């Protein structure tokens, strides 16, 4: 599979910002679950 590259570096910066927001949300949810005693279970099938 070939992926097109963009000439506008702003697109990549925006993608990194969105990824950072998502990572922070996941980490916050994991922390809240840890405080509530809910286990974090990840599985790769």
Steps between C-alpha positions, in 0.01 A plus 500: 500500500642837403425813703495844343731759655387856557712805426328705773684439828201653681299186429755292689511747790119491527503119493754498786281739700198274452704193596625677814142584604398137448797366696427735790135390504598133507752557778243695702244221459756237603593702809134546599438128455808416707370720784164319482669161501400414145775293336657606173491201270645515150492208262647442157336217310 
